[in-house]
Amino acid sequence: MADIIERGFSEILKKIDMMKKEEASRSEEIRKKDAELLQKMGDSVRGVISGIGMNMLERGKQDAKGELYNPVYYPKKMIILARQTPSRTARII
């Protein structure tokens, strides 16, 4: 009986090692596809950025009341592209 348990435990350890090796190769594949996705997202919005993009603040100073003065904006408008897991997506009401 102990021999069967030991063989089963050895098989579990082998599967864990195999899964770790597989995980490393799959992680690289996922990272590559993420880069492709961001590239496609960027390409799709390039034409509309000038119309709907936002002026993003590069730096600014705050006075004692917390109001900004002497703001410096990036020279071009931007759209921030991001991806979230569905469980963390904010609901718009």
Secondary structure, 3 states (H helix, E strand, C coil): CHHHHHHHHHHHHHHHHHHHHHHHHHHHHHHHHHHHHHHHHHHHHHHHHHHHCECCEEEEEECCCCCEEEEEECCCCECCCCCCCHHHCCCCC
